[in-house]
Amino acid sequence: MKPFLILQLRPETNMADEEFVAILDKCQLPASRVHRIRLDQEDIPENFDITDYAAIIGGGGPGCVSDDPATKDPLHAHIEARFRALMPQVTRRDYPFMGCCYGLGVLAQYLGGEVSKAQYSESVGPSRCELTAEGEKDPLTQGLPTKFEAFVGHKEAVQSLPHGCAHLVRSDTCPVQMIRFRQNVYATQFHPEADARDFENRILVYKNHCYFRAEDAEMLIKACHAATVTEPAKILRRFAERYG
């Protein structure tokens, strides 16, 4: 069996390690079934062939694709460029891909959609999402409750759906929460890998990264633990089952 490729965009080692464990847990994959690449530490070879892998999962990160290149953090820019370099192969081959949060921004921008901070940013915590008509038919979301909670936290958002994409999940605060390009390329604005404990740790690490007021950290942690977030993990598990 081919391994899954897990690409990580977080430069903070503790956060990257916790995210990696969370992805394995939600996908119910053993570490022996995956190849992990931290893009802050490792280059992807020019002759890299994505067909060596069963599917690709891209994690989140603190960068924003809409940041001004002139002022963007050089490390974030480097990580993003490495990740974006795979998009031509992924989209041309319609290869199984799941981008989580940052991955949605990279994919949507590559496909020509507008990604910016103009509207639809969401503070860290639970967000009330719902399936669209297309989401009610998609293999990864079909049969889920029409409305469910998911963990979010993002400064930028997709402002316009890229051409050729199916709109699967929406929310009042952020209309584009999940998309599918062609048949096998997926991305979510919410974090399907995360539970309340994961978000508690991220709140503590990123509380000075302008996602929210630092003094609100404890309140947000309590809101995360009070939420019932179960369906996003099922989406990630279905992805692993379908392509594994």
C-alpha positions as CSV (number, residue, x, y, z in Angstrom):
1,M,0.0,0.0,0.0
2,K,1.2,3.5,-0.8
3,P,1.8,5.8,2.2
4,F,-0.1,9.0,2.9
5,L,1.9,12.2,2.6
6,I,1.4,14.6,5.4
7,L,2.8,18.1,4.7
8,Q,3.1,20.5,7.7
9,L,3.3,24.3,7.5
10,R,3.8,25.1,11.2
11,P,7.3,26.2,12.1
12,E,6.7,25.7,15.8
13,T,7.9,22.2,16.7
14,N,5.5,21.5,19.5
15,M,2.5,22.6,17.4
16,A,3.7,20.6,14.4
17,D,4.2,17.5,16.5
18,E,0.8,17.8,18.1
19,E,-0.9,18.4,14.8
20,F,0.8,15.4,13.3
21,V,-0.5,13.2,16.1
22,A,-4.0,14.7,15.7
23,I,-4.0,13.9,12.0
24,L,-3.0,10.3,12.6
25,D,-5.6,10.0,15.3
26,K,-8.5,11.4,13.3
27,C,-7.5,9.4,10.2
28,Q,-6.9,6.3,12.3
29,L,-3.6,5.8,10.5
30,P,-0.4,4.3,12.0
31,A,2.8,6.3,11.7
32,S,4.1,3.5,9.5
33,R,1.5,4.4,6.8
34,V,2.6,8.0,6.4
35,H,5.5,10.1,5.1
36,R,5.8,13.3,7.1
37,I,7.4,16.4,5.7
38,R,7.8,19.6,7.7
39,L,8.1,22.3,5.1
40,D,10.0,24.6,7.4
41,Q,12.8,22.1,7.5
42,E,12.8,20.1,4.3
43,D,12.7,20.9,0.6
44,I,10.5,19.0,-1.9
45,P,12.7,17.7,-4.7
46,E,12.0,19.2,-8.2
47,N,11.2,15.7,-9.6
48,F,8.8,14.9,-6.7
49,D,6.0,12.6,-7.9
50,I,2.8,12.7,-5.9
51,T,1.7,9.4,-7.4
52,D,4.1,7.7,-5.0
53,Y,1.5,8.4,-2.3
54,A,-2.0,7.3,-1.7
55,A,-3.1,10.9,-0.9
56,I,-1.9,14.2,0.5
57,I,-3.0,15.9,3.7
58,G,-1.8,19.5,4.3
59,G,-1.9,20.9,7.8
60,G,-2.5,24.5,9.0
61,G,-0.2,27.2,9.9
62,P,0.2,30.8,11.1
63,G,0.9,32.3,7.6
64,C,-1.5,34.0,5.3
65,V,-1.4,33.8,1.5
66,S,-2.8,37.3,1.2
67,D,0.0,39.0,3.2
68,D,2.0,41.6,1.3
69,P,5.0,39.8,-0.1
70,A,7.2,42.8,0.8
71,T,6.4,42.4,4.5
72,K,5.5,38.7,4.8
73,D,7.6,36.7,7.3
74,P,10.4,35.1,5.2
75,L,9.9,31.7,6.8
76,H,6.2,31.8,6.1
77,A,6.8,32.8,2.5
78,H,9.3,30.0,2.1
79,I,6.9,27.4,3.5
80,E,4.0,28.6,1.4
81,A,6.1,28.5,-1.8
82,R,7.1,24.9,-1.1
83,F,3.4,24.0,-0.5
84,R,2.1,25.9,-3.5
85,A,4.7,24.2,-5.8
86,L,2.7,21.0,-5.5
87,M,-0.6,22.5,-6.6
88,P,0.0,22.1,-10.4
89,Q,0.5,18.4,-10.0
90,V,-2.4,18.0,-7.5
91,T,-4.9,19.9,-9.6
92,R,-3.8,18.6,-13.0
93,R,-4.0,15.0,-11.9
94,D,-7.1,15.5,-9.7
95,Y,-5.0,13.8,-7.1
96,P,-6.5,13.0,-3.6
97,F,-5.7,16.0,-1.5
98,M,-7.1,17.5,1.8
99,G,-5.9,21.0,2.7
100,C,-6.8,22.1,6.2
101,C,-7.2,25.9,6.8
102,Y,-4.0,27.3,5.3
103,G,-4.4,24.6,2.6
104,L,-7.7,26.1,1.6
105,G,-6.1,29.5,1.1
106,V,-3.2,28.2,-1.0
107,L,-5.5,26.0,-3.2
108,A,-8.2,28.7,-3.7
109,Q,-5.6,31.3,-4.6
110,Y,-3.9,29.0,-7.0
111,L,-7.2,28.3,-8.7
112,G,-7.9,32.0,-9.1
113,G,-10.3,32.6,-6.2
114,E,-9.9,35.7,-4.1
115,V,-8.4,35.2,-0.7
116,S,-8.1,38.2,1.5
117,K,-8.8,39.8,4.9
118,A,-11.6,41.9,3.5
119,Q,-14.3,39.8,5.1
120,Y,-15.1,36.5,6.8
121,S,-12.2,36.1,9.3
122,E,-13.1,34.1,12.3
123,S,-11.8,34.3,15.9
124,V,-10.4,31.1,17.4
125,G,-13.1,28.7,18.6
126,P,-16.2,26.8,17.4
127,S,-18.2,27.9,14.4
128,R,-21.6,26.8,13.4
129,C,-21.4,25.2,9.9
130,E,-23.9,23.7,7.6
131,L,-23.9,21.5,4.5
132,T,-24.8,22.9,1.1
133,A,-26.9,21.0,-1.4
134,E,-23.7,19.8,-3.0
135,G,-22.3,18.9,0.4
136,E,-25.3,16.7,1.1
137,K,-24.2,14.5,-1.9
138,D,-20.4,14.5,-1.6
139,P,-18.8,11.2,-0.4
140,L,-17.0,12.9,2.4
141,T,-19.9,14.8,3.9
142,Q,-23.0,12.9,2.8
143,G,-25.1,11.7,5.7
144,L,-23.6,14.2,8.2
145,P,-25.9,16.4,10.2
146,T,-27.0,19.3,8.1
147,K,-25.6,21.6,10.8
148,F,-22.6,21.0,13.0
149,E,-19.8,22.8,14.9
150,A,-16.2,23.0,13.8
151,F,-13.1,24.6,15.2
152,V,-11.8,27.6,13.3
153,G,-9.4,30.5,13.6
154,H,-8.2,32.5,10.6
155,K,-7.4,36.1,9.6
156,E,-8.1,35.7,5.9
157,A,-10.8,33.8,4.0
158,V,-11.9,32.8,0.5
159,Q,-13.9,35.7,-0.8
160,S,-15.1,34.1,-4.0
161,L,-15.4,30.5,-4.9
162,P,-12.8,29.4,-7.5
163,H,-14.0,28.3,-10.9
164,G,-14.6,24.6,-11.1
165,C,-15.1,24.1,-7.4
166,A,-18.0,22.5,-5.6
167,H,-19.1,24.4,-2.5
168,L,-19.7,21.7,0.3
169,V,-19.9,23.5,3.6
170,R,-20.7,27.1,4.6
171,S,-21.4,29.2,7.7
172,D,-22.9,32.6,8.4
173,T,-19.6,34.0,9.5
174,C,-17.5,32.5,6.7
175,P,-19.4,31.4,3.6
176,V,-16.7,29.1,2.2
177,Q,-15.8,26.5,4.8
178,M,-15.2,23.5,2.5
179,I,-14.7,23.0,-1.2
180,R,-13.9,20.3,-3.7
181,F,-12.1,20.8,-6.9
182,R,-12.9,18.3,-9.7
183,Q,-13.5,15.0,-7.9
184,N,-10.7,14.4,-5.4
185,V,-9.1,17.7,-4.3
186,Y,-10.6,19.0,-1.1
187,A,-9.9,21.8,1.4
188,T,-11.5,23.1,4.5
189,Q,-11.4,26.4,6.3
190,F,-12.1,24.7,9.6
191,H,-9.7,22.2,11.3
192,P,-11.0,18.6,10.8
193,E,-8.0,17.3,12.8
194,A,-8.5,19.4,15.9
195,D,-10.3,18.7,19.2
196,A,-10.7,21.1,22.2
197,R,-7.4,20.0,23.7
198,D,-5.6,20.8,20.4
199,F,-7.2,24.2,20.3
200,E,-6.4,25.0,23.9
201,N,-2.7,24.4,23.2
202,R,-2.9,26.5,20.0
203,I,-4.6,29.3,21.8
204,L,-1.8,29.4,24.3
205,V,1.0,29.3,21.7
206,Y,-0.6,31.7,19.2
207,K,-2.2,34.2,21.7
208,N,0.2,36.9,20.6
209,H,-0.2,36.3,16.8
210,C,-3.2,38.7,16.4
211,Y,-5.9,36.0,16.0
212,F,-7.6,37.4,19.0
213,R,-7.0,39.6,22.0
214,A,-4.4,37.9,24.3
215,E,-6.6,38.7,27.3
216,D,-9.4,36.6,25.8
217,A,-7.4,33.4,25.8
218,E,-8.9,31.8,28.8
219,M,-12.5,32.6,27.7
220,L,-11.8,31.1,24.3
221,I,-10.4,27.9,25.8
222,K,-13.5,27.5,27.9
223,A,-15.7,28.0,24.8
224,C,-13.7,25.3,22.9
225,H,-14.2,22.8,25.7
226,A,-17.9,23.7,26.0
227,A,-18.5,23.0,22.3
228,T,-19.6,19.7,20.8
229,V,-17.3,19.2,17.8
230,T,-17.6,15.7,16.3
231,E,-18.4,15.8,12.5
232,P,-15.2,17.4,11.2
233,A,-13.1,14.4,12.4
234,K,-15.5,12.1,10.5
235,I,-14.7,14.0,7.3
236,L,-11.0,13.5,7.7
237,R,-11.5,9.8,8.6
238,R,-13.7,9.3,5.4
239,F,-10.9,10.9,3.4
240,A,-8.4,8.4,4.7
241,E,-10.7,5.5,4.2
242,R,-11.7,6.5,0.7
243,Y,-8.1,6.9,-0.6
244,G,-6.2,4.5,1.7
